[in-house]
């Protein structure tokens, strides 16, 4: 047989193996085709094909979600008649959060882990395996929440949906951890790209947030997924549904002082935003309410806020478009500020108050039971920060203020500081506004805001809990791999033990027949009394005068350190370094002795992980 025949035969066998694992009964016709393609394509070719398929699917998911929300908005705004505007804003935001919670409890069994932190957890702790339910649950929940007026964004749910689609595609076709993680990220990339028609921003999102601490060399699937997701939304969605802003001024370097000051303001506001979010989360956690009671309380508060300030209703992109188109007076006419004479200082106060309340409304929506993310709220708030700053400068007599540019650049600034993702923010705004000529001010404002956020807190407060527990990856690759090791999996239970009251003869017999260098001395309750080392026994064995010293109570020494059964591996490694020990005893919470953990065992497990997680 020639090489070509051998290769074809090998590919056929691989196809049979993978397909048999999947099971004939579960296979659909298109899956049979994909399995066959996997058998005849190279790894790189199949990953590119996978990127295309995942990208198109995630793009369609993004289109479905955006269209659902747009349709719900249309129905409740134009088809449902309300004599009083107040009733409209009281009913729908409340209904959105309560209905979302009802759906979660009764249709998804209370499983409502949402947002980017949940995906990062799956990458680090669950081998990038995401539940198949998340391929549609996030769409249903966020469509209800945001469609009925929840003050949150759709981009995080779209990203989670995309990640679930990519992960489940990889699981179906028996791909390994690296490829599964890559397609998970490709799905999220396509989701973000479809939401904003911004493929580069989608890729930056994957690199900055999802793939932090993950080492791999393939990136073509991300590129093709981003392009496919963006094209699908471009073809199927109307421009009015997409996040698009066309009105702006040319960049003038004389305006650099405005951008520098705006960067500082965005950094301060971003810090305010994350602190409010943390406060609201803790407040809801503090009050001992059922999930439905929490939803009703949050929905009621949100409804009141929307009655007072209608721009807080929904994502808020329409308000930003109205501002950039010079329609601020129409925005004010829908609020109680219409009873105040329209003056410049009234507009400034109105915008500032909305900025301050947006952090509350978004956090209440998310933490009381709604489903959404911080993309849209941070962009909305950033646009208003830029607008308020521009109006303030105009009031001071500065006539050459680039108002629209400050609105657009402010969006990137606040998003950068809230999400800790400056590159995502820069490219998202540049692509969405076709404002590539604003790259310099976008970079200036985003970097200043991001630097201030990092100065206040090295890790995003949204991820601080999971980071401190070692449950998600950071940029320290070694620490990431060690966090995947768990003490129960590393315990050596093939050990030699002896009771503290045993005789010299029993000890001598154990030394004669044993194969270990360490003997664990236990009491009657299996509590560790001490450790006997063969290095301590050998000199006594061949010295008749030292026979009296050959006793357990004399030889047993307390361990230099002990390890808790569920202790963090990083802590154990630190103990090995500090004590110089090669083996440490593992103790349960009640003090019962379990076994030993060895430095060599940790190192061997680390090497295996390094091979499987680096590509």
C-alpha positions in Angstrom: 0.0 0.0 0.0 1.3 3.5 -0.8 1.3 6.4 1.6 -1.9 7.9 0.2 -3.8 4.6 0.7 -2.5 4.2 4.2 -3.6 7.8 5.1 -7.1 7.3 3.7 -7.4 4.0 5.6 -6.3 5.7 8.8 -8.8 8.5 8.3 -11.5 6.0 7.8 -10.7 4.2 11.0 -10.6 7.6 12.8 -14.0 8.5 11.4 -15.4 5.1 12.6 -13.9 5.5 16.0 -15.2 9.1 16.6 -18.6 8.3 15.1 -19.0 5.1 17.1 -18.3 7.0 20.3 -21.0 9.4 19.4 -23.6 6.6 18.8 -25.5 6.0 15.6 -28.9 6.5 17.3 -28.1 10.1 18.3 -26.6 11.1 15.0 -28.3 13.5 12.6 -27.5 13.6 8.9 -25.5 16.9 9.1 -23.5 15.5 12.0 -22.6 12.4 10.0 -21.3 14.8 7.3 -19.3 16.8 9.9 -17.8 13.6 11.4 -16.8 12.5 7.9 -15.2 15.9 7.2 -13.3 15.7 10.4 -11.8 12.4 9.3 -10.5 13.7 6.0 -9.4 17.3 7.0 -6.3 18.2 8.8 -6.7 19.6 12.3 -6.3 23.2 11.2 -8.7 22.8 8.3 -11.3 21.3 10.6 -10.9 24.0 13.2 -11.4 26.7 10.5 -14.6 24.8 9.3 -15.7 24.7 12.9 -15.1 28.4 13.3 -17.3 29.0 10.3 -20.1 26.8 11.5 -20.0 28.1 15.1 -19.7 31.7 13.9 -22.8 31.4 11.7 -24.8 29.7 14.4 -23.9 32.2 17.0 -24.5 35.1 14.6 -28.0 33.7 14.1 -28.5 33.4 17.9 -27.5 37.0 18.2 -30.0 38.0 15.4 -32.7 36.1 17.2 -32.1 37.8 20.5 -31.8 41.3 19.0 -34.9 40.7 16.9 -36.9 39.4 19.9 -36.1 42.4 22.0 -36.8 44.8 19.1 -40.2 43.1 18.5 -41.1 43.1 22.2 -40.3 46.8 22.4 -42.4 47.5 19.3 -45.4 45.6 20.6 -45.4 47.2 24.1 -44.7 50.6 22.7 -47.0 50.8 19.6 -49.5 48.0 20.0 -50.4 48.2 23.7 -52.2 51.4 24.4 -51.7 53.2 27.7 -53.5 56.3 28.4 -51.0 57.3 31.1 -47.2 57.0 30.4 -46.7 56.4 34.1 -48.6 53.1 33.9 -46.4 52.0 31.0 -43.1 52.5 32.9 -44.6 51.0 36.2 -45.8 47.8 34.6 -43.3 46.6 32.1 -39.9 46.8 34.0 -41.5 45.2 37.0 -43.0 42.5 34.8 -39.7 41.8 33.0 -37.8 40.9 36.2 -40.6 38.9 37.8 -41.3 36.9 34.6 -37.6 36.2 34.1 -37.3 34.9 37.7 -40.5 32.8 37.1 -39.0 31.3 34.0 -35.7 30.5 35.7 -37.4 28.8 38.7 -40.0 26.8 36.8 -38.4 26.1 33.4 -34.7 26.1 34.1 -34.9 24.5 37.6 -33.4 27.6 39.3 -30.2 27.4 37.3 -29.5 31.0 36.5 -25.7 31.3 36.6 -25.1 34.1 34.1 -22.6 36.6 32.9 -19.0 36.3 31.8 -17.8 35.1 35.3 -19.8 31.9 34.8 -18.0 31.2 31.5 -14.6 31.9 32.9 -15.4 29.5 35.7 -16.3 26.8 33.1 -13.0 27.3 31.3 -10.9 27.0 34.4 -12.8 24.5 36.5 -15.0 22.5 34.1 -12.6 21.9 31.2 -14.6 24.4 29.0 -17.7 22.2 29.2 -20.8 24.5 29.2 -24.3 23.1 29.7 -26.3 22.8 26.5 -29.2 24.6 28.3 -27.2 27.8 28.0 -27.5 27.7 24.2 -31.1 29.0 24.6 -31.7 29.8 28.2 -29.8 33.1 28.1 -31.8 34.2 25.0 -35.1 33.5 26.6 -34.2 35.2 29.9 -32.5 38.3 28.6 -35.2 38.8 25.9 -37.8 39.0 28.6 -35.8 41.2 30.9 -34.5 43.7 28.4 -37.4 43.5 26.1 -39.8 44.6 28.9 -37.5 47.4 29.9 -34.8 46.0 32.2 -31.9 48.4 32.4 -29.2 46.0 31.2 -27.5 44.9 28.0 -27.9 41.9 25.7 -24.2 41.5 24.9 -23.2 39.4 27.9 -26.1 36.9 27.3 -25.2 36.8 23.6 -21.6 36.0 24.6 -22.6 33.3 27.0 -24.9 31.8 24.4 -22.1 31.8 21.8 -19.7 30.2 24.3 -22.2 27.5 25.0 -22.7 26.8 21.3 -19.0 26.6 20.7 -18.4 24.4 23.7 -21.2 22.0 22.8 -20.1 21.8 19.1 -16.6 20.8 20.4 -18.2 18.2 22.8 -20.3 16.7 20.0 -17.3 16.1 17.7 -15.0 14.9 20.5 -12.5 17.7 20.5 -10.0 18.0 23.3 -9.7 20.8 26.0 -7.6 23.2 23.9 -9.9 23.0 20.9 -13.0 23.1 23.1 -11.7 26.3 24.7 -10.9 27.8 21.4 -14.3 27.1 19.9 -16.0 28.4 23.2 -14.1 31.6 22.7 -15.0 31.6 19.0 -18.7 31.4 19.8 -18.5 34.3 22.2 -16.5 36.2 19.7 -19.1 35.7 17.0 -21.9 36.7 19.5 -20.2 40.0 20.3 -19.4 40.6 16.6 -23.1 40.0 15.7 -24.4 42.3 18.5 -22.3 45.2 17.4 -21.3 44.3 13.8 -17.8 44.7 15.1 -15.6 41.6 14.4 -12.4 43.0 15.6 -14.0 44.0 18.9 -15.3 40.5 19.2 -11.8 39.1 18.9 -10.4 41.6 21.4 -13.1 40.6 23.8 -12.0 36.9 23.6 -8.3 37.8 24.1 -8.8 40.3 26.9 -11.5 38.6 28.9 -12.2 35.0 28.0 -8.8 33.7 27.2 -6.9 35.4 30.0 -4.2 32.9 31.2 -5.0 30.3 28.4 -2.0 29.5 26.2 -2.7 28.4 22.6 -1.3 29.1 19.1 -4.5 28.8 17.0 -6.5 32.0 16.3 -7.9 31.5 12.8 -11.2 30.0 14.1 -11.7 33.2 16.1 -11.2 35.3 13.0 -13.6 33.3 10.8 -16.2 33.1 13.6 -16.0 36.9 14.1 -16.4 37.5 10.4 -19.3 35.1 10.0 -21.1 36.4 13.1 -20.8 40.0 11.9 -21.9 39.2 8.4 -25.0 37.3 9.6 -26.2 40.3 11.7 -25.2 42.7 8.9 -27.3 40.8 6.4 -30.3 40.0 8.5 -30.7 42.9 10.9 -31.9 46.4 10.1 -29.4 49.2 10.9 -31.9 50.6 13.5 -31.5 47.4 15.5 -27.7 47.4 15.4 -25.5 49.6 17.6 -24.5 52.2 15.0 -23.6 55.9 15.4 -22.6 57.9 12.4 -22.6 61.5 13.6 -19.2 62.8 14.7 -16.7 65.6 14.2 -13.2 65.2 12.6 -10.4 64.8 15.2 -8.5 68.0 16.0 -5.4 67.7 18.1 -6.2 71.1 19.7 -8.9 69.2 21.6 -6.5 66.9 23.4 -7.0 68.6 26.8 -10.7 67.8 26.6 -10.0 64.1 26.0 -7.5 64.0 28.9 -10.0 65.4 31.3 -12.7 63.1 30.0 -10.4 60.1 30.6 -10.1 61.1 34.2 -13.9 61.6 34.5 -14.6 58.2 32.9 -12.1 56.5 35.3 -13.8 58.0 38.3 -17.3 57.2 37.0 -16.3 53.6 36.2 -15.1 53.2 39.8 -18.4 54.6 41.1 -20.3 52.2 38.8 -18.5 49.0 40.0 -18.8 50.1 43.7 -22.5 50.7 43.3 -22.9 47.3 41.6 -21.0 45.6 44.5 -23.2 47.5 47.0 -26.5 46.5 45.3 -25.3 42.8 45.1 -24.5 42.7 48.8 -27.7 44.5 49.7 -29.8 41.9 47.9 -27.8 39.1 49.5 -28.1 40.6 52.9 -31.9 40.7 52.9 -33.3 37.2 53.5 -35.8 37.2 50.7 -37.0 34.4 48.4 -36.0 34.8 44.8 -39.5 35.8 43.8 -39.7 38.4 46.6 -36.3 39.7 45.5 -37.5 40.0 41.9 -40.6 41.9 43.0 -38.7 44.3 45.1 -36.1 44.9 42.4 -38.8 45.3 39.7 -40.7 47.8 41.8 -37.6 49.9 42.4 -36.7 49.8 38.7 -40.2 50.8 37.7 -40.1 53.9 39.9 -36.7 54.9 38.4 -38.1 54.5 34.9 -41.1 56.6 35.7 -38.9 59.4 36.9 -36.2 59.0 34.2 -37.5 57.1 31.1 -34.0 57.0 29.5 -33.2 54.3 32.1 -35.8 52.0 30.4 -34.1 49.2 28.3 -30.6 49.3 26.9 -30.6 53.1 26.3 -29.0 53.1 22.9 -31.9 55.2 21.5 -31.2 57.9 24.0 -27.5 58.1 22.9 -28.6 58.2 19.2 -31.0 61.0 20.0 -28.3 63.0 21.8 -25.8 62.6 19.0 -28.5 63.7 16.6 -29.2 66.9 18.6 -32.6 65.7 20.0 -31.9 66.2 23.7 -35.1 68.3 24.1 -37.2 65.3 23.0 -35.5 63.1 25.6 -36.3 65.5 28.4 -39.9 65.9 27.3 -40.6 62.3 28.3 -39.5 62.8 31.9 -40.8 64.9 34.8 -38.1 67.5 33.9 -40.6 68.7 31.2 -42.3 70.7 33.9 -39.1 72.7 34.3 -38.1 75.4 31.7 -35.7 74.0 29.1 -32.4 75.6 29.9 -28.8 74.5 29.5 -28.2 74.0 33.2 -31.4 71.9 33.5 -30.0 69.6 30.7 -26.7 69.3 32.6 -28.4 68.4 35.9 -30.7 66.0 34.0 -27.8 64.1 32.3 -25.8 64.0 35.5 -28.7 62.5 37.5 -29.3 59.8 34.8 -25.5 59.0 34.9 -25.7 58.5 38.7 -28.9 56.4 38.5 -27.8 54.2 35.6 -25.4 52.3 37.9 -28.3 51.6 40.3 -30.9 50.7 37.7 -28.5 48.3 35.9 -27.3 46.6 39.1 -30.9 46.3 40.4 -31.9 44.7 37.1 -29.1 42.1 37.2 -29.0 41.2 40.9 -32.7 41.1 41.6 -33.3 38.4 39.1 -33.1 39.8 35.6 -30.7 38.6 33.0 -28.4 41.0 31.3 -24.9 42.5 31.3 -22.9 45.6 31.8 -21.9 46.2 28.2 -24.9 48.4 27.3 -25.2 50.2 30.7 -21.5 51.2 30.6 -21.7 52.4 27.0 -24.9 54.4 27.8 -23.4 55.9 30.9 -20.1 56.7 29.2 -22.0 58.6 26.4 -23.8 60.6 29.0 -20.6 61.4 30.9 -19.1 62.7 27.7 -22.2 64.7 26.9 -22.4 66.2 30.4 -18.8 67.1 30.3 -19.2 68.8 26.9 -22.2 70.8 28.1 -20.3 71.9 31.1 -17.5 73.1 29.0 -19.9 75.0 26.7 -21.4 76.7 29.8 -17.9 77.9 30.7 -17.8 79.6 27.3 -15.7 77.1 25.4 -17.4 77.3 22.0 -15.2 74.8 20.0 -16.1 71.7 22.1 -16.4 68.5 20.0 -19.7 67.4 21.7 -20.4 64.3 19.6 -16.8 63.1 19.8 -16.9 63.4 23.6 -20.1 61.4 23.7 -18.6 58.7 21.5 -15.2 58.6 23.2 -16.8 58.7 26.6 -18.6 55.4 25.8 -15.3 53.7 25.3 -13.8 55.3 28.4 -16.4 54.0 30.9 -16.7 50.6 29.2 -12.9 50.2 29.5 -12.9 51.0 33.2 -16.0 48.9 34.1 -15.1 45.8 32.1 -11.3 46.1 32.4 -11.2 45.7 28.6 -9.6 48.8 26.9 -8.9 47.1 23.5 -12.4 45.8 23.3 -13.8 49.2 24.0 -11.5 51.0 21.6 -12.3 48.7 18.6 -16.0 48.4 19.4 -16.5 52.1 19.3 -14.2 52.6 16.3 -16.1 49.9 14.3 -19.6 50.8 15.4 -19.2 54.5 14.6 -16.9 54.0 11.6 -14.8 56.4 13.7 -11.3 55.1 12.9 -10.1 58.7 12.7 -10.9 58.9 16.4 -8.4 56.2 17.4 -6.1 58.6 19.1 -8.7 60.1 21.5 -10.3 56.6 21.9 -6.9 55.2 23.0 -6.2 58.1 25.3 -9.5 58.1 27.2 -9.7 54.3 27.4 -6.1 53.9 28.7 -6.5 56.6 31.3 -9.8 55.1 32.5 -8.4 51.6 32.5 -5.3 52.7 34.4 -7.4 54.4 37.0 -9.5 51.3 37.4 -6.4 49.1 37.8 -5.1 51.6 40.4 -8.2 51.3 42.5 -8.4 47.5 42.1 -5.9 45.2 40.3 -8.7 42.8 39.4 -12.1 43.6 38.1 -14.5 43.6 41.1 -16.9 41.5 39.1 -14.2 38.7 39.2 -12.6 39.4 42.5 -14.3 36.6 44.4 -13.6 33.9 41.9 -10.0 35.1 41.4 -9.3 35.1 45.2 -10.6 31.6 45.4 -8.4 30.5 42.4 -11.5 29.4 40.5 -10.8 31.4 37.3 -7.6 31.9 35.3 -5.4 35.0 35.7 -2.4 36.0 33.6 -0.2 33.9 35.8 -0.1 30.7 33.8 1.6 28.5 36.4 -0.9 29.6 39.1 -3.7 28.8 36.7 -2.6 25.2 36.1 -2.0 24.6 39.8 -5.5 25.8 40.5 -6.8 22.9 38.4 -5.2 20.4 40.8 -7.2 19.2 43.7 -5.8 17.7 46.9 -8.2 14.7 47.0 -6.8 13.6 43.6 -3.2 13.9 44.7 -3.4 12.0 48.1 -1.2 8.9 48.3 -3.3 6.4 50.5 -0.8 3.5 50.0 0.9 4.2 53.4 2.4 2.5 56.4 0.7 3.1 59.7 1.2 2.0 63.3 -0.6 2.6 66.5 1.2 4.8 69.0 0.9 2.0 71.7 2.3 -0.7 69.5 5.3 -2.7 70.7 9.0 -2.5 69.5 8.5 -5.9 67.9 5.6 -4.7 65.8 7.6 -1.7 64.8 10.6 -3.9 63.9 8.3 -6.2 61.8 6.9 -3.2 59.9 10.3 -1.9 59.2 11.4 -5.3 57.9 8.4 -5.9 55.6 7.5 -2.3 54.6 8.5 -0.6 51.4 8.1 3.0 52.5 10.4 5.5 54.0 7.8 7.0 56.3 5.6 5.4 59.0 2.6 7.3 60.2 1.9 7.0 64.0 -1.8 7.1 64.8 -3.9 6.9 68.0 -7.0 4.8 68.4 -9.2 7.5 66.7 -6.9 7.6 63.6 -5.5 11.0 64.6 -1.9 11.6 63.6 0.4 11.6 66.5 3.7 11.8 64.6 5.8 10.5 61.8 8.7 8.0 61.9 11.3 8.3 59.2 13.5 5.3 58.2 16.5 7.7 58.3 15.9 8.0 62.0 15.5 4.2 62.5 18.5 2.8 60.6 21.3 4.0 63.0 19.4 2.3 65.9 18.8 -1.0 64.1 22.5 -2.0 64.0 23.3 -0.7 67.5 22.4 -3.2 70.3 23.0 -0.6 73.0 20.4 1.6 71.4 17.6 -1.0 71.5 15.8 0.8 74.3 15.6 3.9 72.1 13.8 1.9 69.4 10.3 2.9 70.7 7.5 4.6 68.9 7.1 7.3 71.5 10.8 8.2 71.2 11.0 8.0 67.4 7.7 9.7 66.4 8.1 13.3 65.5 5.4 15.9 64.8 5.1 16.8 61.1 6.7 20.1 60.0 3.3 21.0 58.5 0.0 19.4 57.6 -2.4 19.8 54.7 -6.2 20.1 54.9 -8.1 17.7 52.7 -9.6 20.5 50.6 -6.8 23.1 50.8 -5.7 25.2 47.8 -2.8 23.6 46.0 -1.0 26.9 45.8 -1.0 27.0 49.6 0.4 23.4 49.7 3.2 24.4 47.2 4.1 27.3 49.5 4.3 24.9 52.5 6.6 22.6 50.5 8.9 25.6 49.8 8.9 26.9 53.3 9.5 23.6 55.1 11.7 21.9 52.6 9.7 18.7 53.1 9.1 16.2 50.3 6.0 14.6 51.8 3.3 16.2 54.0 0.4 14.5 55.8 -3.2 15.2 54.8 -5.7 15.7 57.6 -9.5 15.9 57.4 -11.5 18.7 59.1 -12.2 16.4 62.1 -8.5 15.6 62.5 -8.6 12.1 60.9 -5.4 11.2 59.0 -6.0 10.5 55.3 -2.6 10.0 53.7 0.3 11.9 52.2 0.8 14.4 49.4 4.2 14.4 47.8 6.0 17.2 46.0 6.9 14.8 43.2 3.2 13.9 42.8 2.2 17.6 42.5 5.0 18.2 39.9 4.0 15.2 37.8 0.4 16.3 37.7 1.5 19.8 36.8 3.6 18.5 33.9 0.6 16.6 32.6 -1.6 19.6 32.7 1.0 21.7 31.0 1.1 19.3 28.1 -2.7 19.2 27.8 -3.3 23.0 28.2 -0.6 24.5 26.0 -0.8 24.4 22.3 
